[in-house]
Amino acid sequence: MLLDCAIIGGGPAGLSAALVVGRGRKQVIVFDNELPRNRVTQESHGFITNDGMTPFEIRQAGEADLQKYPHIQIKRSQIVDIQKERGKLYVTNTRGGCIRRKKKSFWQLDLQDILPEIEGIHDVYGKTLFSCPFCDGWELKEKALALIAENQRALHMAKLLSNWTKDLIVFTNGHMLAEEDKTLLTAHSIQVIDVPIVSIDHDNGQLRSLQLANGEIVNREGGFLSQVNSSSQPHLPKSLAVK
């Protein structure tokens, strides 16, 4: 099958990209493994006319918009490999077979969150522990929050979260924060705890407290993560010599 563009990921970004390219009368295929990054989220926010809808409802509405464009296909499949040969790309999916493309345009929009290895974190993630303040900060406004930041984005995220709460504690989970950043946070009455987190206590997804390695228990009502996002299929860009 000869196509102009292949897109990995059938979320809002992937479907929007397919819509634009498909309206340009280009042959487009969207590969979607039905494991979206936001699948644990109960409500999605920030999309005008769709605020508060579930991720599934947004995807369902997006796919309905694409049905009237014959140039767009959606394939429920995961990419296994991509090979480049003489300017053409050959895409292999899990259902077998190859799709040959004549262009060099290839978009990978399928991302997954990498969570710290903390007991209980998967039970609260998407319910009372999130990664995007603009998406979910409103629901946690004026509450006692935790910011789990294992990297140097702690200061940046803390500044953002100050728009929603004045009761914030930064947990570095055993990682060392730059002294300059720590001084700035302390100056703004934001406590920094660098003791490793052992577990997160919750009540049916409602975050209650964080258990630290030194035995201390810190009560919180919700929180955010400052983690690195990674592709769910990191080998694909390497196969195309793309960084």
C-alpha positions in Angstrom: 0.0 0.0 0.0 1.5 3.3 -1.1 0.8 6.3 1.3 2.0 9.8 1.9 2.0 10.0 5.6 1.9 7.7 8.6 1.1 8.8 12.1 1.7 6.8 15.3 -0.9 7.5 18.0 -4.6 8.2 17.6 -5.0 10.7 20.4 -6.1 14.3 20.0 -2.7 15.3 18.5 -2.5 12.4 16.1 -6.2 12.7 14.9 -5.8 16.5 14.5 -2.7 16.0 12.4 -4.5 13.4 10.3 -7.4 15.7 9.7 -5.1 18.5 8.4 -3.1 16.3 6.1 -6.2 14.4 5.0 -8.0 17.6 4.1 -4.9 18.3 1.9 -5.9 15.2 -0.1 -2.9 13.2 1.1 -3.1 9.5 1.8 -2.8 9.2 5.6 -2.8 6.3 8.0 -3.0 6.5 11.8 -1.6 3.6 13.8 -3.2 3.3 17.2 -2.6 0.6 19.8 -5.5 1.8 22.0 -3.2 2.5 24.9 -3.3 6.3 25.0 -1.1 8.2 27.5 -4.1 9.7 29.2 -6.1 6.5 29.6 -5.9 6.7 33.4 -7.4 10.2 33.4 -11.1 10.4 34.4 -11.6 13.7 32.7 -9.8 15.7 30.1 -9.6 19.5 30.3 -8.3 22.4 28.2 -10.1 21.4 25.0 -12.7 24.0 24.1 -16.2 22.5 23.6 -14.9 19.2 25.1 -13.9 20.3 28.6 -14.6 17.6 31.1 -15.1 14.8 28.6 -13.4 11.5 29.1 -10.3 10.7 26.9 -12.4 7.9 25.2 -15.2 10.3 24.4 -12.8 12.8 22.8 -11.1 10.2 20.7 -14.5 8.8 19.7 -15.6 12.3 18.5 -12.3 12.9 16.7 -12.6 9.6 14.8 -16.1 10.5 13.8 -14.8 13.7 12.3 -12.4 11.8 10.1 -14.9 9.4 8.7 -16.0 11.7 5.9 -12.4 11.9 4.5 -11.6 8.9 2.3 -7.9 9.7 2.3 -7.6 8.9 6.1 -7.4 5.4 7.5 -7.2 4.4 11.2 -5.5 1.0 11.9 -5.8 -0.6 15.3 -2.3 -1.8 15.4 1.2 -1.2 16.9 4.2 -0.5 14.8 6.9 -3.2 15.0 9.5 -1.7 12.8 10.3 1.0 10.2 12.9 0.6 7.5 14.2 3.2 5.1 15.3 2.1 1.6 16.0 4.4 -1.4 14.0 7.2 0.0 11.0 5.1 0.9 9.8 4.0 4.3 8.5 0.5 5.0 6.2 0.2 8.0 5.6 -3.2 9.6 2.6 -3.5 12.0 1.7 -6.3 14.4 -1.0 -7.7 12.1 1.6 -8.5 9.5 2.4 -7.0 6.1 4.2 -3.8 5.1 3.0 -0.4 4.1 5.3 1.4 1.6 5.5 5.1 1.7 6.9 7.4 -1.0 7.5 10.4 1.2 9.9 11.0 4.1 7.3 12.5 6.4 6.7 10.3 9.5 5.1 11.6 12.6 5.4 9.9 16.0 2.9 11.4 18.5 2.5 8.4 20.7 3.9 9.2 24.2 3.8 7.4 27.5 4.5 8.6 31.0 7.4 7.1 32.9 6.4 7.0 36.6 8.8 6.8 39.5 9.0 3.3 41.2 7.0 4.2 44.2 4.5 1.7 45.8 0.9 2.9 45.2 1.7 5.5 42.6 -0.2 3.8 39.8 -3.3 3.7 42.0 -3.5 7.5 42.4 -2.1 8.6 39.0 -4.8 10.1 36.9 -7.1 10.5 39.9 -5.4 12.8 42.4 -1.8 12.7 41.1 -1.2 14.3 37.7 1.5 15.6 35.4 -0.1 18.7 33.9 -1.1 21.6 36.1 -3.0 23.3 33.3 -5.0 20.1 32.7 -5.9 19.2 36.3 -4.8 22.0 38.6 -8.3 23.5 38.9 -9.6 20.4 40.5 -6.8 20.5 43.2 -6.9 24.3 43.8 -6.2 25.5 47.3 -5.4 21.9 48.5 -2.3 20.6 50.3 -0.2 19.3 47.3 2.9 17.3 46.7 5.3 17.9 43.8 7.4 14.8 43.1 10.3 16.1 41.1 13.3 13.9 40.5 14.9 16.3 38.1 15.8 20.0 37.7 12.3 21.0 36.7 11.3 21.2 40.3 11.7 25.0 40.5 9.7 25.5 37.2 6.9 23.2 38.3 6.7 24.8 41.7 6.3 28.2 40.2 3.4 27.0 38.1 1.7 25.2 40.9 1.8 28.4 43.1 -1.1 29.6 40.9 -3.3 26.9 42.3 -2.1 26.4 45.9 0.0 28.0 48.6 0.4 24.7 50.5 3.1 22.9 48.4 5.9 20.5 49.4 8.5 19.4 46.9 9.7 15.8 47.2 12.9 15.0 45.3 12.6 11.3 46.1 16.2 11.0 47.1 17.6 13.1 44.3 19.6 16.3 45.0 18.2 19.6 44.0 20.5 22.4 43.0 21.3 24.6 46.1 20.3 27.7 44.3 16.9 26.3 43.4 16.4 25.0 46.9 17.2 28.4 48.3 14.6 30.1 46.0 11.9 27.6 47.0 12.6 28.0 50.7 12.4 31.8 50.3 8.9 31.3 48.9 7.9 29.1 51.9 8.0 25.9 49.8 9.5 23.0 51.8 11.9 20.7 50.0 12.2 17.1 51.2 14.9 15.0 49.7 14.3 11.8 51.5 13.2 8.9 49.2 9.5 8.0 49.0 8.7 4.5 50.0 4.9 4.5 49.2 1.8 6.5 48.7 -1.2 5.9 50.9 -4.6 6.5 49.3 -8.3 5.8 49.7 -9.6 4.4 46.4 -7.3 6.7 44.4 -7.6 9.7 46.7 -4.1 10.5 47.8 -3.8 10.7 51.6 -0.1 10.7 52.5 3.5 9.9 51.5 5.5 7.4 53.5 9.2 8.3 53.5 12.3 6.1 53.9 13.0 7.7 57.4 9.6 6.6 58.7 8.0 10.0 58.4 4.5 10.3 57.0 3.6 13.5 55.2 -0.1 14.2 54.7 -1.2 15.6 51.3 -4.4 15.8 49.4 -3.1 15.5 45.9 -0.1 16.2 43.8 1.8 16.4 40.5 4.8 14.7 38.9 7.6 16.3 37.1 8.8 13.4 35.0 10.2 12.8 31.6 7.9 11.7 28.8 9.1 9.0 26.6 7.9 7.4 23.4 6.2 4.1 23.9 8.2 2.8 20.9 11.7 4.5 21.4 13.4 2.2 18.9 11.5 3.6 15.9 13.3 7.0 15.6 16.7 5.2 15.9 15.8 2.9 13.0 15.4 6.0 10.9 18.5 7.7 12.2 16.3 10.4 13.7 17.2 12.1 17.1 
